[in-house]
Amino acid sequence: MTASLDQVTWPATADRVSLRRLAEDDLARTWKYRKLPEVTEWITSAPQDFESFRAQFLESGKINRDIAVEIRGPGGESQLIGTIMVFIKDAWGQREILDRTQAVEAELGWSFDPQFTGQGYATEAVRRAMKLCFEELGLRRIVAGCFAANEPSAKLMERVGMRREAFEKSNSLHRSGEWMDSYSYAMLRDEWVAEP
């Protein structure tokens, strides 16, 4: 069976955060922080208005691979504070054994509302997504990347135990028109150590 987020029993909870499938109804709440300059500086796409954001999100299929990150608000209500992309993909392999490379790896990406940074929520949420990938879906490898100038994202990858595998010089074109350096991180299932 091919690994899929449909196989997960939702919500996937951790100490202070809860992960669930992102729904179309979440897009307006997500847009409130995704449109902020400090967030759009580093994410793949920066639509100018909500309708463009919504259309891009639905057309690209991201709604099927993104997870909502929630915490409990002061009144006990769920509060969406970010999203994590879990894109399950094939690994590279030689032609004769391609069947063994199918859906064995996940690429992670994320965006969080800046008002909730510095409190450990992102670290906890990403670790829970990694647990989901390794322990529940049985994937063999997780990868993630960022612009080298995106220090918070690089530090997050290091905090969750990912290994920096590559530094690429001037390989990524930023929407500012500048060619920027990037980092690639990864972790194998054999390296994963779950929280007690």
FIKOLZA-1660 file (N, C-alpha, C; in steps of 0.1 Angstrom, whole numbers, plus 5000, padded with zeros to 4 digits):
% residues 196
   i   px   py   pz ch aa at
   1 5008 4988 5000  A  M  N
   1 5000 5000 5000  A  M CA
   1 5009 5012 5000  A  M  C
   2 5005 5022 4992  A  T  N
   2 5013 5035 4991  A  T CA
   2 5009 5044 5003  A  T  C
   3 5020 5049 5010  A  A  N
   3 5018 5058 5021  A  A CA
   3 5010 5070 5017  A  A  C
   4 5000 5074 5026  A  S  N
   4 4992 5085 5023  A  S CA
   4 4987 5092 5036  A  S  C
   5 4985 5104 5037  A  L  N
   5 4979 5111 5048  A  L CA
   5 4965 5106 5052  A  L  C
   6 4959 5100 5042  A  D  N
   6 4946 5094 5045  A  D CA
   6 4946 5082 5054  A  D  C
   7 4958 5077 5056  A  Q  N
   7 4959 5065 5065  A  Q CA
   7 4961 5069 5080  A  Q  C
   8 4963 5082 5083  A  V  N
   8 4965 5087 5096  A  V CA
   8 4952 5089 5103  A  V  C
   9 4952 5085 5116  A  T  N
   9 4940 5088 5125  A  T CA
   9 4942 5102 5130  A  T  C
  10 4933 5111 5126  A  W  N
  10 4933 5125 5130  A  W CA
  10 4924 5128 5142  A  W  C
  11 4927 5137 5150  A  P  N
  11 4939 5146 5151  A  P CA
  11 4951 5138 5156  A  P  C
  12 4963 5143 5152  A  A  N
  12 4975 5137 5158  A  A CA
  12 4980 5147 5168  A  A  C
  13 4979 5143 5181  A  T  N
  13 4982 5153 5191  A  T CA
  13 4996 5151 5197  A  T  C
  14 5001 5162 5203  A  A  N
  14 5013 5162 5211  A  A CA
  14 5010 5169 5224  A  A  C
  15 5020 5173 5231  A  D  N
  15 5018 5179 5244  A  D CA
  15 5009 5192 5244  A  D  C
  16 5012 5201 5235  A  R  N
  16 5005 5214 5235  A  R CA
  16 4999 5217 5221  A  R  C
  17 5002 5209 5211  A  V  N
  17 4996 5211 5198  A  V CA
  17 4988 5199 5193  A  V  C
  18 4980 5202 5183  A  S  N
  18 4972 5192 5177  A  S CA
  18 4973 5194 5162  A  S  C
  19 4975 5183 5155  A  L  N
  19 4976 5184 5140  A  L CA
  19 4963 5177 5134  A  L  C
  20 4958 5183 5124  A  R  N
  20 4947 5177 5116  A  R CA
  20 4948 5181 5102  A  R  C
  21 4940 5175 5093  A  R  N
  21 4940 5178 5079  A  R CA
  21 4935 5193 5078  A  R  C
  22 4942 5200 5069  A  L  N
  22 4937 5214 5066  A  L CA
  22 4925 5213 5057  A  L  C
  23 4915 5221 5060  A  A  N
  23 4903 5222 5053  A  A CA
  23 4901 5235 5045  A  A  C
  24 4893 5236 5035  A  E  N
  24 4891 5248 5028  A  E CA
  24 4886 5259 5037  A  E  C
  25 4879 5256 5047  A  D  N
  25 4874 5266 5057  A  D CA
  25 4885 5273 5064  A  D  C
  26 4897 5266 5065  A  D  N
  26 4909 5271 5072  A  D CA
  26 4916 5282 5064  A  D  C
  27 4914 5283 5052  A  L  N
  27 4922 5292 5043  A  L CA
  27 4921 5306 5047  A  L  C
  28 4910 5311 5051  A  A  N
  28 4909 5325 5055  A  A CA
  28 4917 5328 5067  A  A  C
  29 4917 5319 5077  A  R  N
  29 4926 5321 5089  A  R CA
  29 4940 5320 5086  A  R  C
  30 4944 5311 5077  A  T  N
  30 4958 5309 5072  A  T CA
  30 4962 5321 5065  A  T  C
  31 4954 5327 5057  A  W  N
  31 4957 5339 5049  A  W CA
  31 4961 5351 5058  A  W  C
  32 4955 5352 5070  A  K  N
  32 4958 5363 5079  A  K CA
  32 4972 5364 5082  A  K  C
  33 4979 5353 5084  A  Y  N
  33 4994 5354 5086  A  Y CA
  33 5002 5352 5074  A  Y  C
  34 4997 5344 5065  A  R  N
  34 5005 5341 5053  A  R CA
  34 5008 5353 5044  A  R  C
  35 4999 5364 5046  A  K  N
  35 5001 5376 5038  A  K CA
  35 5011 5386 5044  A  K  C
  36 5015 5383 5056  A  L  N
  36 5024 5392 5063  A  L CA
  36 5038 5392 5056  A  L  C
  37 5044 5403 5054  A  P  N
  37 5057 5404 5047  A  P CA
  37 5068 5394 5053  A  P  C
  38 5068 5393 5066  A  E  N
  38 5078 5385 5073  A  E CA
  38 5076 5370 5070  A  E  C
  39 5064 5366 5066  A  V  N
  39 5061 5352 5062  A  V CA
  39 5063 5350 5047  A  V  C
  40 5057 5359 5039  A  T  N
  40 5058 5358 5025  A  T CA
  40 5072 5359 5020  A  T  C
  41 5081 5365 5027  A  E  N
  41 5095 5366 5023  A  E CA
  41 5101 5353 5020  A  E  C
  42 5097 5342 5027  A  W  N
  42 5103 5329 5026  A  W CA
  42 5095 5318 5019  A  W  C
  43 5082 5320 5018  A  I  N
  43 5074 5309 5012  A  I CA
  43 5073 5310 4997  A  I  C
  44 5069 5299 4991  A  T  N
  44 5070 5297 4976  A  T CA
  44 5062 5307 4968  A  T  C
  45 5050 5310 4973  A  S  N
  45 5042 5319 4965  A  S CA
  45 5036 5330 4974  A  S  C
  46 5035 5342 4968  A  A  N
  46 5030 5354 4976  A  A CA
  46 5018 5360 4968  A  A  C
  47 5007 5354 4968  A  P  N
  47 4995 5360 4961  A  P CA
  47 4992 5374 4967  A  P  C
  48 4986 5382 4959  A  Q  N
  48 4983 5396 4964  A  Q CA
  48 4970 5397 4971  A  Q  C
  49 4961 5388 4970  A  D  N
  49 4948 5388 4977  A  D CA
  49 4943 5374 4981  A  D  C
  50 4933 5374 4989  A  F  N
  50 4928 5361 4994  A  F CA
  50 4923 5352 4983  A  F  C
  51 4915 5358 4973  A  E  N
  51 4910 5349 4963  A  E CA
  51 4921 5343 4955  A  E  C
  52 4932 5350 4952  A  S  N
  52 4943 5344 4945  A  S CA
  52 4950 5333 4953  A  S  C
  53 4951 5336 4966  A  F  N
  53 4957 5326 4975  A  F CA
  53 4949 5314 4976  A  F  C
  54 4936 5315 4977  A  R  N
  54 4926 5304 4978  A  R CA
  54 4927 5296 4965  A  R  C
  55 4927 5303 4953  A  A  N
  55 4927 5296 4941  A  A CA
  55 4940 5288 4939  A  A  C
  56 4951 5294 4942  A  Q  N
  56 4964 5287 4941  A  Q CA
  56 4965 5275 4950  A  Q  C
  57 4960 5277 4962  A  F  N
  57 4960 5266 4972  A  F CA
  57 4952 5254 4967  A  F  C
  58 4940 5257 4962  A  L  N
  58 4931 5246 4958  A  L CA
  58 4936 5240 4944  A  L  C
  59 4941 5248 4935  A  E  N
  59 4945 5243 4922  A  E CA
  59 4958 5234 4923  A  E  C
  60 4967 5238 4932  A  S  N
  60 4980 5231 4934  A  S CA
  60 4978 5218 4941  A  S  C
  61 4967 5215 4948  A  G  N
  61 4965 5203 4955  A  G CA
  61 4971 5204 4969  A  G  C
  62 4976 5216 4973  A  K  N
  62 4982 5217 4987  A  K CA
  62 4972 5214 4998  A  K  C
  63 4959 5216 4995  A  I  N
  63 4949 5213 5005  A  I CA
  63 4950 5198 5009  A  I  C
  64 4955 5189 5000  A  N  N
  64 4956 5175 5003  A  N CA
  64 4969 5171 5010  A  N  C
  65 4978 5180 5011  A  R  N
  65 4991 5176 5017  A  R CA
  65 4995 5185 5029  A  R  C
  66 4986 5195 5032  A  D  N
  66 4989 5204 5043  A  D CA
  66 4981 5200 5056  A  D  C
  67 4988 5202 5067  A  I  N
  67 4982 5199 5080  A  I CA
  67 4981 5212 5088  A  I  C
  68 4969 5214 5094  A  A  N
  68 4967 5225 5103  A  A CA
  68 4973 5222 5116  A  A  C
  69 4980 5232 5122  A  V  N
  69 4986 5232 5135  A  V CA
  69 4977 5240 5144  A  V  C
  70 4972 5234 5155  A  E  N
  70 4963 5242 5164  A  E CA
  70 4968 5241 5178  A  E  C
  71 4965 5251 5186  A  I  N
  71 4967 5251 5201  A  I CA
  71 4953 5254 5207  A  I  C
  72 4953 5252 5220  A  R  N
  72 4941 5256 5227  A  R CA
  72 4942 5271 5231  A  R  C
  73 4932 5279 5228  A  G  N
  73 4932 5293 5231  A  G CA
  73 4929 5295 5246  A  G  C
  74 4929 5307 5251  A  P  N
  74 4926 5310 5265  A  P CA
  74 4912 5305 5270  A  P  C
  75 4903 5305 5261  A  G  N
  75 4889 5301 5264  A  G CA
  75 4887 5286 5261  A  G  C
  76 4898 5279 5257  A  G  N
  76 4896 5265 5254  A  G CA
  76 4893 5262 5240  A  G  C
  77 4891 5272 5232  A  E  N
  77 4888 5270 5218  A  E CA
  77 4901 5267 5210  A  E  C
  78 4899 5260 5199  A  S  N
  78 4911 5256 5190  A  S CA
  78 4915 5269 5183  A  S  C
  79 4928 5271 5182  A  Q  N
  79 4933 5283 5175  A  Q CA
  79 4944 5278 5165  A  Q  C
  80 4941 5281 5152  A  L  N
  80 4951 5277 5141  A  L CA
  80 4963 5286 5142  A  L  C
  81 4975 5281 5143  A  I  N
  81 4987 5289 5144  A  I CA
  81 4997 5286 5133  A  I  C
  82 4994 5277 5124  A  G  N
  82 5003 5274 5113  A  G CA
  82 4999 5262 5105  A  G  C
  83 5007 5259 5095  A  T  N
  83 5005 5247 5087  A  T CA
  83 5018 5241 5085  A  T  C
  84 5017 5227 5083  A  I  N
  84 5029 5220 5079  A  I CA
  84 5025 5212 5066  A  I  C
  85 5034 5213 5056  A  M  N
  85 5032 5205 5044  A  M CA
  85 5039 5192 5046  A  M  C
  86 5032 5181 5043  A  V  N
  86 5038 5167 5043  A  V CA
  86 5035 5162 5029  A  V  C
  87 5045 5163 5020  A  F  N
  87 5044 5159 5006  A  F CA
  87 5051 5146 5005  A  F  C
  88 5044 5135 5004  A  I  N
  88 5049 5122 5003  A  I CA
  88 5053 5119 4988  A  I  C
  89 5065 5115 4986  A  K  N
  89 5070 5114 4973  A  K CA
  89 5079 5102 4971  A  K  C
  90 5083 5099 4959  A  D  N
  90 5092 5088 4956  A  D CA
  90 5106 5092 4958  A  D  C
  91 5115 5083 4961  A  A  N
  91 5129 5085 4962  A  A CA
  91 5135 5082 4948  A  A  C
  92 5147 5086 4946  A  W  N
  92 5154 5083 4934  A  W CA
  92 5158 5068 4934  A  W  C
  93 5157 5061 4923  A  G  N
  93 5162 5048 4922  A  G CA
  93 5165 5044 4908  A  G  C
  94 5173 5033 4906  A  Q  N
  94 5175 5028 4893  A  Q CA
  94 5163 5021 4887  A  Q  C
  95 5162 5021 4874  A  R  N
  95 5150 5017 4868  A  R CA
  95 5145 5003 4872  A  R  C
  96 5154 4994 4874  A  E  N
  96 5150 4980 4876  A  E CA
  96 5143 4978 4890  A  E  C
  97 5145 4988 4899  A  I  N
  97 5139 4987 4913  A  I CA
  97 5131 4999 4916  A  I  C
  98 5126 5006 4907  A  L  N
  98 5118 5018 4909  A  L CA
  98 5106 5015 4918  A  L  C
  99 5100 5003 4917  A  D  N
  99 5089 5000 4926  A  D CA
  99 5092 5001 4941  A  D  C
 100 5104 4999 4944  A  R  N
 100 5108 5000 4958  A  R CA
 100 5111 5015 4963  A  R  C
 101 5110 5024 4954  A  T  N
 101 5112 5038 4957  A  T CA
 101 5099 5046 4959  A  T  C
 102 5088 5040 4956  A  Q  N
 102 5076 5047 4956  A  Q CA
 102 5070 5051 4970  A  Q  C
 103 5068 5064 4972  A  A  N
 103 5061 5069 4984  A  A CA
 103 5069 5065 4996  A  A  C
 104 5082 5066 4996  A  V  N
 104 5090 5062 5008  A  V CA
 104 5096 5074 5015  A  V  C
 105 5093 5086 5010  A  E  N
 105 5100 5098 5015  A  E CA
 105 5090 5110 5017  A  E  C
 106 5092 5118 5026  A  A  N
 106 5083 5130 5027  A  A CA
 106 5092 5143 5027  A  A  C
 107 5087 5153 5020  A  E  N
 107 5093 5166 5021  A  E CA
 107 5084 5174 5030  A  E  C
 108 5090 5181 5040  A  L  N
 108 5083 5189 5049  A  L CA
 108 5085 5204 5046  A  L  C
 109 5075 5212 5048  A  G  N
 109 5076 5226 5048  A  G CA
 109 5066 5232 5058  A  G  C
 110 5067 5245 5061  A  W  N
 110 5059 5250 5071  A  W CA
 110 5058 5265 5070  A  W  C
 111 5047 5270 5076  A  S  N
 111 5046 5284 5079  A  S CA
 111 5038 5286 5092  A  S  C
 112 5042 5295 5100  A  F  N
 112 5036 5298 5113  A  F CA
 112 5033 5312 5115  A  F  C
 113 5022 5315 5122  A  D  N
 113 5018 5329 5125  A  D CA
 113 5029 5334 5134  A  D  C
 114 5036 5346 5130  A  P  N
 114 5047 5351 5138  A  P CA
 114 5043 5354 5153  A  P  C
 115 5030 5357 5156  A  Q  N
 115 5027 5360 5170  A  Q CA
 115 5029 5348 5179  A  Q  C
 116 5031 5336 5173  A  F  N
 116 5032 5324 5182  A  F CA
 116 5046 5318 5181  A  F  C
 117 5056 5326 5175  A  T  N
 117 5069 5321 5174  A  T CA
 117 5076 5323 5188  A  T  C
 118 5087 5316 5190  A  G  N
 118 5095 5317 5202  A  G CA
 118 5089 5310 5214  A  G  C
 119 5079 5302 5212  A  Q  N
 119 5072 5295 5223  A  Q CA
 119 5074 5280 5222  A  Q  C
 120 5081 5275 5212  A  G  N
 120 5083 5261 5211  A  G CA
 120 5072 5253 5203  A  G  C
 121 5062 5260 5199  A  Y  N
 121 5050 5254 5192  A  Y CA
 121 5055 5247 5179  A  Y  C
 122 5063 5255 5171  A  A  N
 122 5068 5250 5158  A  A CA
 122 5076 5237 5160  A  A  C
 123 5085 5237 5170  A  T  N
 123 5093 5226 5172  A  T CA
 123 5085 5214 5176  A  T  C
 124 5075 5215 5184  A  E  N
 124 5066 5205 5189  A  E CA
 124 5058 5199 5177  A  E  C
 125 5053 5209 5169  A  A  N
 125 5044 5205 5157  A  A CA
 125 5052 5197 5147  A  A  C
 126 5064 5202 5144  A  V  N
 126 5072 5195 5133  A  V CA
 126 5077 5182 5138  A  V  C
 127 5081 5181 5151  A  R  N
 127 5084 5167 5156  A  R CA
 127 5072 5158 5156  A  R  C
 128 5060 5163 5158  A  R  N
 128 5048 5154 5157  A  R CA
 128 5046 5150 5143  A  R  C
 129 5048 5159 5133  A  A  N
 129 5047 5155 5119  A  A CA
 129 5057 5145 5115  A  A  C
 130 5069 5146 5121  A  M  N
 130 5080 5136 5118  A  M CA
 130 5076 5123 5124  A  M  C
 131 5071 5123 5136  A  K  N
 131 5066 5110 5142  A  K CA
 131 5056 5104 5133  A  K  C
 132 5046 5112 5128  A  L  N
 132 5036 5107 5119  A  L CA
 132 5042 5100 5107  A  L  C
 133 5052 5107 5101  A  C  N
 133 5059 5102 5089  A  C CA
 133 5066 5088 5092  A  C  C
 134 5074 5088 5102  A  F  N
 134 5082 5076 5105  A  F CA
 134 5075 5065 5111  A  F  C
 135 5067 5068 5122  A  E  N
 135 5061 5057 5130  A  E CA
 135 5047 5053 5125  A  E  C
 136 5039 5062 5119  A  E  N
 136 5026 5059 5115  A  E CA
 136 5026 5055 5100  A  E  C
 137 5033 5062 5092  A  L  N
 137 5033 5059 5078  A  L CA
 137 5045 5050 5073  A  L  C
 138 5055 5049 5082  A  G  N
 138 5066 5040 5079  A  G CA
 138 5075 5045 5068  A  G  C
 139 5076 5058 5066  A  L  N
 139 5085 5064 5056  A  L CA
 139 5099 5062 5060  A  L  C
 140 5108 5061 5051  A  R  N
 140 5122 5059 5054  A  R CA
 140 5131 5072 5055  A  R  C
 141 5126 5083 5050  A  R  N
 141 5134 5095 5050  A  R CA
 141 5125 5107 5049  A  R  C
 142 5129 5118 5056  A  I  N
 142 5123 5131 5056  A  I CA
 142 5133 5141 5051  A  I  C
 143 5129 5150 5042  A  V  N
 143 5137 5161 5037  A  V CA
 143 5130 5174 5039  A  V  C
 144 5138 5185 5040  A  A  N
 144 5133 5199 5041  A  A CA
 144 5144 5208 5036  A  A  C
 145 5140 5220 5031  A  G  N
 145 5150 5229 5027  A  G CA
 145 5145 5243 5029  A  G  C
 146 5155 5253 5028  A  C  N
 146 5152 5267 5030  A  C CA
 146 5162 5275 5024  A  C  C
 147 5159 5288 5021  A  F  N
 147 5169 5298 5018  A  F CA
 147 5179 5298 5030  A  F  C
 148 5192 5299 5027  A  A  N
 148 5201 5300 5038  A  A CA
 148 5199 5313 5047  A  A  C
 149 5194 5323 5041  A  A  N
 149 5191 5335 5049  A  A CA
 149 5179 5334 5058  A  A  C
 150 5171 5323 5057  A  N  N
 150 5159 5321 5065  A  N CA
 150 5164 5313 5078  A  N  C
 151 5171 5321 5087  A  E  N
 151 5177 5315 5099  A  E CA
 151 5167 5308 5108  A  E  C
 152 5155 5313 5110  A  P  N
 152 5146 5306 5119  A  P CA
 152 5142 5292 5114  A  P  C
 153 5140 5291 5101  A  S  N
 153 5137 5278 5095  A  S CA
 153 5149 5268 5096  A  S  C
 154 5161 5273 5093  A  A  N
 154 5172 5264 5095  A  A CA
 154 5174 5260 5109  A  A  C
 155 5172 5269 5118  A  K  N
 155 5174 5265 5133  A  K CA
 155 5163 5255 5137  A  K  C
 156 5151 5257 5132  A  L  N
 156 5140 5247 5135  A  L CA
 156 5144 5233 5130  A  L  C
 157 5149 5232 5118  A  M  N
 157 5153 5219 5113  A  M CA
 157 5164 5213 5122  A  M  C
 158 5173 5221 5127  A  E  N
 158 5184 5216 5135  A  E CA
 158 5178 5212 5149  A  E  C
 159 5169 5220 5154  A  R  N
 159 5163 5217 5167  A  R CA
 159 5155 5203 5167  A  R  C
 160 5149 5200 5156  A  V  N
 160 5142 5187 5155  A  V CA
 160 5151 5176 5151  A  V  C
 161 5164 5178 5150  A  G  N
 161 5173 5168 5148  A  G CA
 161 5177 5164 5134  A  G  C
 162 5172 5173 5124  A  M  N
 162 5176 5170 5111  A  M CA
 162 5190 5174 5108  A  M  C
 163 5196 5167 5099  A  R  N
 163 5210 5169 5095  A  R CA
 163 5211 5178 5083  A  R  C
 164 5220 5188 5083  A  R  N
 164 5222 5196 5071  A  R CA
 164 5230 5187 5061  A  R  C
 165 5225 5185 5050  A  E  N
 165 5231 5177 5040  A  E CA
 165 5238 5185 5028  A  E  C
 166 5233 5197 5026  A  A  N
 166 5238 5204 5015  A  A CA
 166 5237 5219 5017  A  A  C
 167 5247 5226 5013  A  F  N
 167 5247 5241 5011  A  F CA
 167 5249 5243 4997  A  F  C
 168 5240 5250 4990  A  E  N
 168 5241 5253 4976  A  E CA
 168 5242 5268 4974  A  E  C
 169 5252 5272 4967  A  K  N
 169 5256 5286 4965  A  K CA
 169 5247 5292 4954  A  K  C
 170 5240 5302 4957  A  S  N
 170 5233 5310 4947  A  S CA
 170 5225 5302 4937  A  S  C
 171 5217 5292 4943  A  N  N
 171 5210 5283 4934  A  N CA
 171 5195 5286 4933  A  N  C
 172 5190 5295 4942  A  S  N
 172 5175 5297 4943  A  S CA
 172 5172 5311 4940  A  S  C
 173 5163 5314 4931  A  L  N
 173 5159 5327 4927  A  L CA
 173 5148 5332 4936  A  L  C
 174 5150 5342 4944  A  H  N
 174 5141 5348 4953  A  H CA
 174 5132 5358 4945  A  H  C
 175 5120 5360 4949  A  R  N
 175 5111 5369 4942  A  R CA
 175 5116 5383 4941  A  R  C
 176 5126 5387 4950  A  S  N
 176 5132 5400 4950  A  S CA
 176 5141 5401 4938  A  S  C
 177 5144 5390 4931  A  G  N
 177 5153 5391 4919  A  G CA
 177 5167 5386 4922  A  G  C
 178 5170 5384 4935  A  E  N
 178 5183 5380 4940  A  E CA
 178 5184 5364 4940  A  E  C
 179 5196 5359 4934  A  W  N
 179 5199 5345 4935  A  W CA
 179 5205 5343 4949  A  W  C
 180 5198 5334 4957  A  M  N
 180 5202 5332 4971  A  M CA
 180 5207 5318 4973  A  M  C
 181 5215 5316 4984  A  D  N
 181 5220 5303 4988  A  D CA
 181 5209 5296 4995  A  D  C
 182 5210 5282 4995  A  S  N
 182 5200 5274 5002  A  S CA
 182 5206 5263 5009  A  S  C
 183 5199 5257 5019  A  Y  N
 183 5203 5246 5027  A  Y CA
 183 5193 5234 5024  A  Y  C
 184 5198 5222 5025  A  S  N
 184 5189 5210 5024  A  S CA
 184 5192 5202 5037  A  S  C
 185 5182 5198 5043  A  Y  N
 185 5182 5190 5056  A  Y CA
 185 5175 5176 5054  A  Y  C
 186 5179 5166 5062  A  A  N
 186 5172 5153 5061  A  A CA
 186 5174 5146 5074  A  A  C
 187 5165 5135 5075  A  M  N
 187 5167 5126 5086  A  M CA
 187 5161 5112 5080  A  M  C
 188 5168 5101 5084  A  L  N
 188 5164 5088 5081  A  L CA
 188 5156 5082 5093  A  L  C
 189 5147 5073 5090  A  R  N
 189 5139 5067 5100  A  R CA
 189 5148 5060 5111  A  R  C
 190 5160 5055 5107  A  D  N
 190 5169 5049 5116  A  D CA
 190 5175 5059 5126  A  D  C
 191 5175 5072 5122  A  E  N
 191 5181 5082 5130  A  E CA
 191 5170 5088 5140  A  E  C
 192 5158 5085 5137  A  W  N
 192 5147 5091 5145  A  W CA
 192 5147 5086 5159  A  W  C
 193 5146 5096 5168  A  V  N
 193 5144 5092 5182  A  V CA
 193 5131 5099 5187  A  V  C
 194 5121 5092 5190  A  A  N
 194 5108 5097 5194  A  A CA
 194 5109 5103 5208  A  A  C
 195 5101 5113 5210  A  E  N
 195 5100 5118 5224  A  E CA
 195 5095 5108 5233  A  E  C
 196 5099 5107 5246  A  P  N
 196 5094 5097 5255  A  P CA
 196 5079 5099 5258  A  P  C
% end
